[in-house]
Amino acid sequence: MHYRDLRSPADGEPSSVIREKVIRARDMQMARFAGSKVFCNARMSNRQIKKFCKIDGPAETVLASAMQQFSLSARAYSKILKLSRTIADLDGAEEIRTEHVTEAIQYRSLDRNLWA
């Protein structure tokens, strides 16, 4: 996000709308992991990542490019997929799309820049 966006007079989503998105996303995760010890996307095992974090061809291309460009590890790959799943849940999407993956990569890049 750019400074001019923060200073923009346009309002973002009201907190009540964001709250509803979070509640729906948590409900999706509870249903997804019903009957297991996992309760949220961040706690997924590698097997669960493969099952619940399927991405299409364009998203796969973006992720592969980011892996190479940023020299990301297998652990980072898993984290990006988990975060992509959460972003898709907040969006109310069953499938992880390219925009979800790119947003997760942006957060990962920001995280690396702040802590590197």
C-alpha positions in Angstrom: 0.0 0.0 0.0 1.3 3.4 -0.9 1.3 6.5 1.3 -1.2 8.3 -1.0 -3.6 5.4 -0.5 -3.5 5.8 3.2 -4.1 9.5 2.9 -7.0 9.1 0.5 -10.3 10.4 1.6 -12.0 7.3 0.4 -13.1 5.0 3.2 -12.1 1.3 3.4 -14.4 -1.4 4.4 -16.2 -0.8 7.7 -15.0 -3.0 10.6 -18.4 -4.7 10.8 -17.9 -6.0 7.2 -14.3 -7.1 8.0 -15.6 -8.8 11.1 -18.2 -10.8 9.1 -15.5 -11.9 6.6 -13.3 -13.1 9.5 -16.2 -15.0 11.0 -17.0 -16.7 7.7 -13.4 -17.6 7.1 -13.1 -19.1 10.6 -16.3 -21.1 9.9 -14.9 -22.4 6.7 -11.7 -23.5 8.5 -13.7 -25.2 11.2 -15.7 -27.1 8.7 -12.5 -27.9 6.6 -10.7 -29.4 9.6 -13.7 -31.0 11.4 -12.7 -34.2 13.0 -9.0 -33.3 13.2 -6.8 -31.6 15.8 -6.2 -28.8 13.3 -8.3 -25.7 13.8 -6.9 -23.2 11.4 -4.9 -23.0 8.1 -1.7 -22.0 9.8 -1.6 -25.4 11.6 -2.0 -27.5 8.4 0.3 -30.5 7.9 2.1 -31.0 4.5 -0.6 -33.6 3.6 -3.4 -31.1 4.4 -1.6 -28.4 2.4 -1.6 -30.7 -0.6 -5.3 -31.5 -0.1 -6.6 -28.0 0.7 -4.2 -25.6 -1.1 -4.6 -26.6 -4.7 -3.8 -23.8 -7.1 -4.4 -23.4 -10.8 -1.8 -23.1 -13.5 -1.4 -19.3 -13.5 -1.1 -19.2 -9.7 1.4 -22.0 -9.9 3.4 -20.0 -12.4 3.4 -16.9 -10.2 4.5 -19.0 -7.1 7.2 -20.8 -9.0 8.6 -17.5 -10.3 8.5 -16.0 -6.7 10.3 -19.1 -5.4 13.1 -18.6 -7.8 13.3 -14.8 -7.7 13.3 -14.6 -3.9 15.2 -17.9 -3.3 12.5 -19.1 -1.1 12.7 -22.4 0.9 10.3 -25.3 1.0 9.2 -23.9 4.4 8.4 -20.5 2.8 6.5 -22.3 0.0 4.3 -24.0 2.6 3.7 -20.7 4.5 2.7 -18.9 1.3 0.2 -21.7 0.4 -1.3 -21.6 3.9 -1.6 -17.8 3.8 -3.0 -18.0 0.3 -5.7 -20.4 1.6 -6.5 -17.9 4.4 -6.7 -15.0 2.0 -9.0 -17.1 -0.3 -11.2 -17.9 2.8 -11.5 -14.2 3.7 -12.5 -13.6 0.1 -15.1 -16.3 0.4 -13.5 -18.3 -2.4 -13.4 -22.1 -2.5 -10.4 -22.1 -4.8 -7.1 -20.3 -4.3 -6.7 -17.9 -7.2 -3.7 -16.0 -8.6 -4.6 -12.8 -6.7 -4.6 -14.8 -3.4 -1.1 -16.2 -4.1 0.3 -12.8 -5.2 -1.1 -11.2 -2.0 0.5 -13.9 0.1 3.8 -13.4 -1.7 3.7 -9.7 -1.1 3.2 -10.3 2.7 6.1 -12.7 2.6 8.3 -10.2 0.8 7.4 -7.5 3.3 8.1 -9.9 6.2 11.6 -10.7 4.7 12.4 -7.1 4.1 11.5 -6.1 7.7 13.4 -8.9 9.4 16.3 -9.4 7.1 
